[in-house]
Amino acid sequence: MTYAIEMLNITKEFPGIKANDNVTLQVKQGEIHALLGENGAGKSTLMSILFGLYQPDEGEIKINGQTVQINDPNDANKYNIGMVHQHFKLVHNFTVLENIILGMEDTKNGMIQKDKAREKVLSLSKKYKLNIDPDALISDITVGMQQRVEILKMLFRDNNILIFDEPTAVLTPQEIEELMLIMKDLIKEGKSIIFITHKLNEIKAVAHRCTILRKGKYIQTVDVASTPVETLSELMVGRKVNFIVEKNKPQIGETVLEVKNLCYKPPRASKNVLNDVSFQVRRGEIVCIAGIDGNGQSELVYALAGLIKNDSGQILLKGDDITNLPIRKRSLKGISHIPEDRHKHGLILDYNLAENFILKRYFDSKYQKHGFIDFDKMYQNADLLIGKYDVRSGEGAKSITRGMSGGNQQKAIIAREIEENADLLIAVQPTRGLDVGAIEFIHKQLVSQRDNNKAVLLVSLELDEVMNVSDRILVMYEGELVGNLDPKEIDEKELGLYMSGSKRGEGYEK
């Protein structure tokens, strides 16, 4: 049988780690082939080899039965291979159209000819229902829209083999459904898709076959329809995974966070993004802010953490007014924050892991020696956290954070923030981009914070996480709280009605 793509016995080593160890992947023409594995299992490395970003130490690549050499992404394009990367490769101050044609520009007398390209982009956009504005700047559009631009970049180049690297990690449930439909449309055209993910329900929804990697090694290729989710997760993690969040009845204590009538209107906006928001979070409970992305959740967290200045209202922490305090003082008073954007607000990517672990405490006497950072203490702390939170990287504490997998970057932030042992833990999308084993571990950590008499404010777009982890759900819609719900008394459908604004709870009627 001739496969569209074959990667045979691929091995790739980096300092301190064998990212791919004799891995084979065979993808049929016109199929969606899932590539499943834990964070750091070697999935992105394998795809970077196929796209020409890395060269394998051993092994061969065949396209339609012919052995090929892919030296760089231009070669990959020549063989009609396209890739949507986990962290998008877009120029933020260029328009959508400029990003799509970048590297493929049609010129006349030294001037870029955009008219033909615009026609092609608009017709592709219409055909695959990827509604985009070609003149919008990348910096002004949502993450979901940016992903559509990445897909259009591949279609514009007439790519037949499409690699999607963790494409749903940054999308809302609605955007994920749209992406699944787009993928199904693409294979009807005879294209082949390699779909990297660790969300098992998504694999079940769209993939035909699935290849599983574990710690850089090939484990098995299975038929998705006949393989239960439990088997997939066990093959991926190497043990049975508990999908149910186990927790005792909450022991509610005093109020830790109180928000009173918070309002915020961004510069140049026509209306408030936060409108008269009031709520409390008490010791011993996990309160979840649920809502469709873009309804004010991010701005609320930024206001609580001190990243933006609210226009009116009050934020009280353990009874003290912290509304006007700078970020460090809030942190020292007892707020930990797992941010939504791990690259922008969570890490300094060119620092190593040990340095990132002490970002919020480098001035603390335990990390100081005669006014300088005590590097021995810093590395001891890092080794402890790496072991406790299973943060995987090639060179341990000395690994530069930029070179780590997205999931392990996330684990590093979670380790730092939970170990702060703060009175209030604000966790925004804490399991975004994590595999089932890591999600199970993070959920246990959140519950353990709550059981240690801390207050936890969780912000999540994952409905099953909202329903399973929280003790109380606050729903945000267009900058206002519209519901204060008990997850035991509602189902996902009813939660969806609140999130879409078609239902409001008692006390939230306007």
WOTA-V176621 format. One line per field, one symbol per residue. phi: phi as a letter, one per 40 degrees, with the letter a starting at -180 (. if undefined). psi: psi as a letter, one per 20 degrees, with the letter a starting at -180 (. if undefined). A space follows every 50 residues. Layout:
phi = ???
psi = ???
This chain:
phi = .cccabbbfcbabbdgaccbbfcbbbbccgbcbcbbicdgchcccdcccc cgcbbccahbbbbfgbcbbbcadccdcccgbbaccdbdbbcccccdcccc cdgbccbafgbccccccddccccccccbfccbbccccdcbbccccdcccc ccdccccfcbbbbbcfccdbbcdcccdccdcccccccccgcbbbbcabcc cccccbccbabbbafgbcbabbccdcbcdccdcccccgacbcccccaccc bcbcccbbbbfcbabcdgccaccbbfcbabbbcgbbbbcbicdgbhcccc cccccgcbbccagbbbbfgccbdbccdcccccchbbbcccbcccbbbbcc cccccccbdcbcccdcbbafgbccccccccdcccccccbfcbacbfcccc cdcccdccccccccdcccccfccbbcbbfcbcgbcdcccdccdccccccc ccgbbbbbbabccccdcccccabbbbafgbcbabbcdcbbbcccddcccc gcabcdgbcb
psi = ppqgppoplpppproipngpnlpppopqpkqooqoqrrpjijghgghhgh ijhqpqhrrqppplippqoohrhhgghhjkpqpoqgoqmqohjrrgghhh ipikppqpkjppoiggggggghhghggjkmoroiiqqhiirrhghhhhgg ghgghhjkqhoppooliihjqrhghgggggggghhhhhjjqpppoprkoh hhghhhqgrpppqpliqpgqpqpghjoqghgghhhghjrppoipopqrpq npbrpgpppolpqpoqqjqirphpnlpprqprqjqoppoqrqpjjigghg ghghijhroqhrrqppokipojhjqrgghgghikpqoorgohhgihqohj qrgghhhjhijhiqhijqoljrpohggghggghghgghjlopqgkchipp hhiqqghhgghggggghhihlrhpoooolhjpjqrhghgggghhgghhgg ikkrppopoqiohhgghhhqhqpppppljqpiqnqohiirrhghghgghi jjqqrqijq.
